[in-house]
Amino acid sequence: MFARNVGLSTVVKFSSFLLQFAMLPLLVKSLGKSEYGVWVALQSLVVWIALLELGIGKGLRNKLIESLSLGETGMARRYISSTFFGQLVLWGAVAVGLGSLLLVVDFPWARWLRSSGTDRSIAWSLLFCFISFSLSQLFGVTSAILYAKHWNAATSLVGFFGSLGLFLYVLYSSWIGVSLSMPELAFANLLLFALGYAIQSSYLFRQFPELLPTWEDASWRDFSEIVSIGIRFLLIEITFIVIFVMDRWIVLQWLGPVSVTEYDILLKFSALVTTGYSLCIGPIWALSGTAWAKRDVAMMDRLWRIVSAIMVPFALVALAIGFAMNPVIHLWVDEGITIPPLARWSMVVYSWIVIWGSAYASLLNGIGRVREQMICSIAACLMNIPLAMYLSGIGGIGIAGVLIASALSLSMFAVVAPFVWFDCRNRCEQIA
């Protein structure tokens, strides 16, 4: 089952990633290097709204893994119903408030983002990007069910559908010679994701009608329980927002939008390693939770050996990318973009640290052991932004400084995580 999940999930998610990678030169050509950097920074801004999600999606995933592993379908349906309607109220209210703010309040968005566009066009782009993000949070309920049922590959279908549709849209626009604007891109992305989520949820609840959310099964008590669990993941999510979102804003403000484009291209190469590794260990979260619920020490040991063995080839791929990156960029994206050596090798080390941390995060998140992650997250948040600003701006090492700061911030959990995992494994053995 693990091999099947990994295979299908890897094919679907990696295909989606390749489509986004293939779209890169088209978007850079259509928007220009400067405006493409603004587009990337704008999408990053929307992710800050994720703080309002309070880690609910991850909290629900853990409760569903536990309840479905024990055969308690009624309890699982109550958690699903409570979370779905709670999220619907939450994101509906936020959408109304944010829409009013963006379209009524006169704010100099273009000057703030260093864009050549108008304030109104950026406001509409932000709104469409936010609604797309809100849909992903609302339909996180279906993703949680798919993870709990070990249908990991199916969680990637909406992303693949959206990437394919957007790629075809951008390719057709390029073919007929029509320039794209940011609001048009954001609106097309919204429509594609809305259609994808509608198809996915319809199919899912035809397969598992006993899990269909109903108003009668929803309760504030169950929703509060999910929120209380999700809060533990919130600080971890804040770390990812600070490290993986604020980096683009630091580059934008210190180095300019063209440097954001270069930095985003660099991260896309890094994602070949980090995303690829995450795809391969996707089922680990649910399997780790199942092993912990059943106190299966042998299964926990197997999972650790699996994630450790898979790291090796991806670490070698990161090294190869460090050597081959610039020729590929010149051939595929733009001959005028060259990544400095320090930035390339910082990317390699950064990728190694990310896959190491991802391995142990998947193992520990599955069993709900997140205390140490939260402590490391707080420390990482406190050091990352000032260190990135110092190294990239004052230190004068450019985009490499942001990567070095991210690597140092993430390395705290990378050091602590193995000790935490083996402590959990030993406790499980004692209980069993």
N, C-alpha and C positions, 0 to 999 in steps of 0.2 A: 504493500500500500504506500509506503514511504517513497519508494522508487517511482511509482506511478504519479504520485502527487508532485514530486520534484520535477519529473519529466514534463508533465503537462504545464505546470506553473512556469517553468523555465521557458518553454517554447512560447507561451502566450505573452508573458511579461517581457521577455527579451525581444519579441517581435514588436511589441509596443514601443520599447526603448529604441529599437533600430529605426522605427518610423519617425520618432522625434529627432533622432540624430540625422536622418535623411532630410528632414524638414529644415534643419539648421541653416544650410547655405541658401535655401529659398527665402527664409525669413530675413536673413542678414541682407540679401540682395534687395528684397521688396521694401523693407523698412529702413535700410541703411544701418551701418555699424553703430551709429550714435543712438538712433531711435530703437534699435533692437535692445540695446543696453537699458533704455528706459522701460521697454516692455517687460524685461526680466525683473527689473527692480519693482515695477508696478505689481506684478504677480506676487512678489515676495511680501509686499506690504499687506496684501489681503490675508496672508497666512497668520498675521498677528491676531486676527479674529478667532483663530483656533483656541485661544485662551478661554473663550467663553464656553467651549465644549466641555471643559472641566475633566477631560480624560474619560468621558462617559463611554465612548466606543470601546476602549480597552477594558474598562470595568465590566461592561456587558459581555465581552468576549470570554473573560475568565469565568463569569457566573454561568454562561451557557455551556462551556466546556465541562464544568463541574456537574451541572444538573443533567445534561444529556449523557455524560459518561455513566451516571448513576441511574439512568432510565427515568428521570423525573420530568416527563414532557409537560405536565401541567404547570410546574414551577417555571420551566423554561419559557412557556408561552406568556406567563404573567410578567416576567422580566422583559420580554420582547415588547409586549403591549405597552407597558409602563414607560419604557425607554423611547419607543417610537412617538407616542403622543406627547411625552415630555419634551423631546427634541423638536417636534413640530411647533409647539408653543414657543419654545426658546428661540429658534431660528426665524420663525415668522415675525416675532416682535423685533428681533435685531434687524431683519431685512427692511421692515417699515421705517425703523429709526434711522438706519444708515442711508436708505434711499432718500429720505427727507433731507438729511444732512448734506449729501452729495449734490443733490439737484436744486436745493434752495439756497444754501449758504454759499456766498461768493468767496472762494478760496483760490489762491494763486498756484494751482496744481502744476502748471507747466513750468513756472519758474522754480518751484520746489524740486521737481523731478529733472530739471535742466533739459526740458523737452522743447522741440520746435513746434509741437502741436498746441491746440487751444485748451484752456481750462475745462471747457464743457466736454470735449472729446475724452479727456482723461477721466473726468468724473463718471461718464457713462461706462468707460472701460473698467473702472474700479467696481462699479455696481454690478456689471455682468460677471466679472471675475468672482465677486463675492457670492453671488447667487449660485454660481457653479460650485464654489467651495461649500456653500450651505447644503446643497444637494448631496455632496459626498458625505457630509456629517450626518444628515438625516437618514440616508440609505446605508450608513454604517451599521444599521440594524441587520440588513441582509448580509453584509460582509461578515458580521459576527456569527451569524448562523452558518455560513459557508465554512468559516474557519472551524467552528465547533464540530461540523459534520465531516471535516477533513477534505472539503472540496476547495482546496487552496487555489487551484488553477482557475476556478470559476470567479474568484474575487478579482481577477485581472481582466476579465472580458470587457467590462465597461471601459477601462482605460485603453484597451486595445482598439475597441470600436471607435472611441473618441479620437485617438491618435490617427487611426486610418482615415476617418472622415475629414479631419482637419488637414491631414497631409494631401488628400485628394483635392480639397478646396484650395489650398495654397498652390498646389501644382497646377491646377486648372487656371487659376488667376494669373500665375506666372506665364503659362502657355499662351493665353490670350492677350498678355501685356497689360493687365490691369493691376495698378498698385493697391495694396491693402492698407487699411488704417487699423489702429489698435481697437477701436470700438467694434469694427467688423470682425476682427479675429476673436475678440472676447465673446461676442454674441453668437458666432458660429460654434465656438467651443461649448457655450452654455446649451444650445439646442442639441448638440450631439450627445452630451453627457446626460441631459434630461431623457432623451430617447433611450439611451443605453440602460439607464437605471430602471426605466419603466419596463423594458423587455426583461431584464434580469430578475426583478422582483416578481413579475407575473409568472415566469417559469419556476422560480424557486417555490412559491407558495402553492403552485399546482403539484409540485413534487412532495411538499411537506405541508399539507393543509392544516395539520394539527398545530402548526406554529404560527399561523396567520394572526397578526395582532388585531385585537378587538377592544373597543372602548370599555366593555364590561370587565375585561381582565386587567385593565390599567389601574394602578393605584399609586398614590403619592408615596406611600411607605416603601414600595418596591423601587420606585424611581430614586428615592432618597438613598436607599441602600446601594444602588448602582453608582450614584454620584459619590457617595462616601468612599467606595472602592476606587472610582476613577480619579479622585483627588490625589491619590498616591502616585498616579501616573502623570499628574499635571506638571509637577516640577521637572520631571524628565522631559516632557514635551516642551517646556519653556527652554530647556537647554538646547534642544534641537532648533527651536525658533531663533534663539539668540545666535547660535553658532552657524546654522545653515541658512538663515534668512538675513540677519543683520550684516553678514559679510558682504553681501552685494551692496547694501546701503553705505557701508564704510568705503568700499571701492568707488561708489558713485560720487560721494561727497569729497573724498580725498584725491581721487585720481581721474574722475570724469566718466561719462557714459561709454566711451569707446573702451576704456579699461574694463568696464562691467561686461561688455561683450567678450573680451579676451578671457576674463575670469570665468564666465559662464561656459565658454568652450572648454576651458581647462577642466572644469568640474564635470562636464559631460564625458570627457575621457576617463576621469576618475570613476564616474558612475558605471562605466563598463565593468569595473572591478567590484565596486561596493554594491551596486544594484544586482549584478549577476550573482554575487555571493548571497545576498538576501533572498533572491529567488530560490536558490538551491536549498536554503535552510528554512524556507517559508513554513513547512509543516511542523517545525521543531516546537514552536510556541504551544500549539494544541497538544502535540504528543508529550511534551514535558508536563503540561497540566494533567493529562491523563495518567502519566506515570506517577506523579505525586499523589493524585487522588486515590490511586490503587496501591500506593506504597511499593511500587515495583522498582527496586534498586537496580536490578539487572538492566531494565529498560533505560533508566537514567544514565547508566554507564555507557550503554550503546549510543545513546543520543550524543553524549559528550565526545565519544570517539568519532562519530560521524562529522560533527561540526569542526572538529580539530583537523581531520584528514582533508576536508574540503577546502580549508584555508590555503593549503600549500600551492595548488595550481593557480589560485587567484592572486596570491602574492607574486608568483612568477609572471603572470600576465601584467600586473601593475609595473613590474620592472621593464618588461618589453615595451609597454606604452611609453614609459619615460624616454626610451631611446628613439622610438619611431614617431612621436607625436607631431613634431613640426613638419616633416615631409607629408604626412597625411593631411594636416591643416592646409598646407599650401596647395595640395592636389584637390581637396574636397571642398574647403570652405572659402578661403581667401588667401592669395599669395602675399598680401600685405600684413598678415597676422603671423607673428613669430613669438613663441613663448620662451622667455629667458631660461637658462639652465637651472638657476636656483628655484624658480617656480615649478619646473618640471619635476625635479627631484624632491621638492617639498610635497608635491602631489603624490609621489610614490609612497613616502613615509606616512602621509596623511591617510592614504587608502589602506595601508597595512593596519593602522590603528583603528580605523573605522570597522574593518571586517572582524578584527579581534573582538572589539567591543560588541558588535552586532551578534556574534556567536553567543557570548555569555548573557547578553540582554535577552535574547530569545529563550534561552534555557531558564533564566531567573524570572522573567515576566510570566512565563507559563505557570509557575508555582506561586506567583504573587509576592515574591521576595524582592521588594523594591526600595527598602529603607536605605541601603548603601548607595543605590543609584541616585536617590534623592539628595543625599549628602554631597555626593560627587557633582551632581547637577548644579547645586547651589554654588559650590566652589567654582565650577566651570563658568557659570554665568557671570560671577563677580570678576573673573580675570580675563575673559575672552575679549570683550569689547575694548577696554583700555589697551590691552596688549596688542590687539590687531591694529588699532589706530596708531599706536606708537611705532610698531614695526613697519607698517605700510606707508605711513605719512612722515612722521618725524625721523624714523630710522632710515627711510629712503629706499627700502627694498621692494616697494611696489606690491603687486598681488601675491608674491611669495610670502610677505609678512602676514597676510590674512590666513593663509594656509598653515603657516607655522604656529600662529596663535591658536587656531582650531585644533591642530594636532596636539599641542601641549595641554589644552583644556580637556580634550577627550582622553588623554593618557592617564588621568587620575582614575577613572573608572576601569580602564584597561588593566591597571595594576591591581586594583582591589577585587575585581570580579572573579578571578579564578579561586581565590580564597573563600569568597562567599558561596560559590557553587559547591565546592567540596564540603563546606560546613553543612549545607542543605542536604547533600548526598549522605553524609554521615548521620545526620539527624533522622533521615528517612529510614536508614538501615536500623537505627536503634528502635524506632517506633514499630517497624515491621517485625 
